[in-house]
Amino acid sequence: MDLASILLGGLAAGMVLFICSVGLSVTMGLMGFVNLAHGGFAMLGGYVVVYAMRHWGLPFGAALALGFGAVALLAVALERALYARLYGAGELDQVLFTIGLVFVMIALVTLGVGPESQRVELPPWLDGQSDLGFLTYRTYSLALIAAGTLLMVALWLGFERTRIGAKIRAAVDNRRMAESVGVDVGRLFTLTFALGSGLAAVGGALGAEILGLDPQYPLRYLAYFLIVVAVGGLGKVTGVFFAALLIGVLDFVLKIHFPKGGTMFIYALTLVFLLARPQGIFGKRGA
Amino acid sequence: MSALPALQALAARHRLRWWEALPWAAGVACFFLFPNYLAFGTQVLVTILFALSLDLVLGYAGIVTLGHAAFFGAGAYTVGMLAAHWGWTEPLSGLVAAALVAGVVGLLSGWVLLRTHGLTLLMLTLCTMALLEQAANMFSSWTGGFDGMPGLSYRPILGLFEFDVLYFRSQYLYALAVLLLCFAVVRTLAYSPFGRSLTGIRENVLRMHAVGAPVHARQVTAYAVSAALAGVAGAVFVQATGYVNLAVLGLERAAGVLIILILGGHGRLYGAFVGAVVYMVLEHTLSKAYPTAWQLGLGIGLMLVALYARNGLLGLGDALRRRWSAR
């Protein structure tokens, strides 16, 4: 494989990681809630999309929208009913609760659908090769890169240019200060939680091609999502974007050169990086 | 009563109470009552020791870790590799070697990691464990890679008691003896001034800094001791079963021991015993027949514990007893 194809493949994987984990970064930044069940929402989104396409014959785009909506609704229900009780609790209780939630999701999916891995059927216009002039590459990977970049731009605009974005940034930086000037952080959190989980659902469906889709998905990629968030920084969309791309490309390269245990280097790099910059790529010291 | 009842109560905390003999009596009784289940019993004892080691960092020092299996695995691979590559099959010195290796891994990683806290610390413990797991996968000529090292055998304990591959009789008693020894260490530490200062760090780290306690050094020491004990647990596991593979380092083992400790009750020594026995008996009876239902039940149970029973089964027992005596 030449350099350009490796880079493109890694970028596509990185975009999936970005779409899956950006919501986690914002919700953890807002509430400091350690949500290990985030990957579970991604998995559920993948299953909704597969089911809607296979049984109801929905087109790919509509199925994605449905997955986003269904998982966002479920996330709001769970957040209001259960997560909200643990905001003041220690991280240990949050870890336990969300691990439990992951187990429940895995078991329900296994019971309802089965333990085998699922395939997302791509529409024909995404399933071929594209000629870029200097090389031909899988259309789907290119589409992923485009979609991820668009999402990044949209989220950046939303964060930097809208009122809600300003509120979120304020609350991430200093929650009590934001609350005392009248920002309803609780409602903001419910909103971002729904949006972030919905995005994870889309990421789970879009990434099924690369990451696979089976009931063990949330545990298998737990460490990856957390690494992306920790390296990118809590509540930092741009940081998460670059962290996801970096880790996607690195992972892709390492899996080619060291098929056995190549991810060791990712963990080692993450360790060194987090020790040097515990606040993430663009984090301020002591913030 | 003297003038300082509070001081007396504090000084009397470490005294042995009659019911503290119960777990050990039960352990010996099980040896005679269930001769066909001693292999399972040995696993339970190893798990108790592992959970006990976690209690020292999580329950007493308040360090939330997702990567405690790193040390279990370090101990396990130490005795495994010593036996497979150098023919070092003497079990007791193997335990010492495992404790040393795991302790050093704990000391080094703790010294570096415990500068951080919160989510970063959680992530770093997870990364350390995943790093070791992938290293064990990568250097397969030393570790056996994914398949691990099966068919390890060890010399008789003290030169007298052969490892019993069929009924696990000597393994069970060996594990019980090691557990008793390690428990004595943890209990002594927990009630020592050192243990008190760990509790202080857990409850209010700013105040401990303010009174001049060497917070970082205390945490690292606790982390290293706990790692050494977890290493002993891993070593006993390998010596008893005769194999080691990547599962000793996995997230599943780390999450499992966390669940066991919280289920039993953390920060109270005997939570590890209650949690390990309850969890493993349930798992043993349910998980083979209904693996998915077991996972569903475990998940719901965890959510309930996190929401309603933060002090575990022993905490529930306390609450019931208080309610009873308040009547």
HADDOCK unambig.tbl for C-alpha pairs under 7 A between the chains (distance, minus, plus):
assign (segid A and resid 92 and name CA) (segid B and resid 64 and name CA) 6.40 0.50 0.50
assign (segid A and resid 93 and name CA) (segid B and resid 306 and name CA) 5.02 0.50 0.50
assign (segid A and resid 96 and name CA) (segid B and resid 302 and name CA) 6.16 0.50 0.50
assign (segid A and resid 96 and name CA) (segid B and resid 303 and name CA) 6.88 0.50 0.50
assign (segid A and resid 96 and name CA) (segid B and resid 306 and name CA) 6.09 0.50 0.50
assign (segid A and resid 97 and name CA) (segid B and resid 302 and name CA) 6.00 0.50 0.50
assign (segid A and resid 97 and name CA) (segid B and resid 303 and name CA) 4.51 0.50 0.50
assign (segid A and resid 97 and name CA) (segid B and resid 306 and name CA) 5.36 0.50 0.50
assign (segid A and resid 100 and name CA) (segid B and resid 298 and name CA) 6.94 0.50 0.50
assign (segid A and resid 100 and name CA) (segid B and resid 299 and name CA) 3.77 0.50 0.50
assign (segid A and resid 100 and name CA) (segid B and resid 300 and name CA) 6.12 0.50 0.50
assign (segid A and resid 100 and name CA) (segid B and resid 302 and name CA) 4.91 0.50 0.50
assign (segid A and resid 100 and name CA) (segid B and resid 303 and name CA) 5.30 0.50 0.50
assign (segid A and resid 101 and name CA) (segid B and resid 299 and name CA) 5.86 0.50 0.50
assign (segid A and resid 101 and name CA) (segid B and resid 303 and name CA) 6.72 0.50 0.50
assign (segid A and resid 103 and name CA) (segid B and resid 295 and name CA) 5.90 0.50 0.50
assign (segid A and resid 103 and name CA) (segid B and resid 296 and name CA) 6.16 0.50 0.50
assign (segid A and resid 103 and name CA) (segid B and resid 299 and name CA) 4.79 0.50 0.50
assign (segid A and resid 104 and name CA) (segid B and resid 295 and name CA) 6.86 0.50 0.50
assign (segid A and resid 104 and name CA) (segid B and resid 296 and name CA) 4.79 0.50 0.50
assign (segid A and resid 104 and name CA) (segid B and resid 299 and name CA) 4.96 0.50 0.50
assign (segid A and resid 104 and name CA) (segid B and resid 300 and name CA) 6.51 0.50 0.50
assign (segid A and resid 107 and name CA) (segid B and resid 292 and name CA) 5.30 0.50 0.50
assign (segid A and resid 107 and name CA) (segid B and resid 293 and name CA) 6.96 0.50 0.50
assign (segid A and resid 107 and name CA) (segid B and resid 295 and name CA) 5.92 0.50 0.50
assign (segid A and resid 107 and name CA) (segid B and resid 296 and name CA) 5.18 0.50 0.50
assign (segid A and resid 111 and name CA) (segid B and resid 292 and name CA) 6.96 0.50 0.50
assign (segid A and resid 230 and name CA) (segid B and resid 120 and name CA) 6.71 0.50 0.50
assign (segid A and resid 260 and name CA) (segid B and resid 137 and name CA) 6.56 0.50 0.50
assign (segid A and resid 260 and name CA) (segid B and resid 138 and name CA) 5.47 0.50 0.50
assign (segid A and resid 261 and name CA) (segid B and resid 134 and name CA) 4.64 0.50 0.50
assign (segid A and resid 261 and name CA) (segid B and resid 135 and name CA) 6.34 0.50 0.50
assign (segid A and resid 261 and name CA) (segid B and resid 137 and name CA) 5.39 0.50 0.50
assign (segid A and resid 261 and name CA) (segid B and resid 138 and name CA) 4.60 0.50 0.50
assign (segid A and resid 263 and name CA) (segid B and resid 134 and name CA) 6.74 0.50 0.50
assign (segid A and resid 264 and name CA) (segid B and resid 131 and name CA) 5.05 0.50 0.50
assign (segid A and resid 264 and name CA) (segid B and resid 134 and name CA) 5.01 0.50 0.50
assign (segid A and resid 264 and name CA) (segid B and resid 135 and name CA) 6.19 0.50 0.50
assign (segid A and resid 267 and name CA) (segid B and resid 127 and name CA) 5.36 0.50 0.50
assign (segid A and resid 267 and name CA) (segid B and resid 130 and name CA) 6.80 0.50 0.50
assign (segid A and resid 267 and name CA) (segid B and resid 131 and name CA) 5.50 0.50 0.50
assign (segid A and resid 268 and name CA) (segid B and resid 131 and name CA) 6.36 0.50 0.50
assign (segid A and resid 271 and name CA) (segid B and resid 124 and name CA) 6.07 0.50 0.50
assign (segid A and resid 271 and name CA) (segid B and resid 127 and name CA) 6.58 0.50 0.50
assign (segid A and resid 278 and name CA) (segid B and resid 120 and name CA) 6.49 0.50 0.50
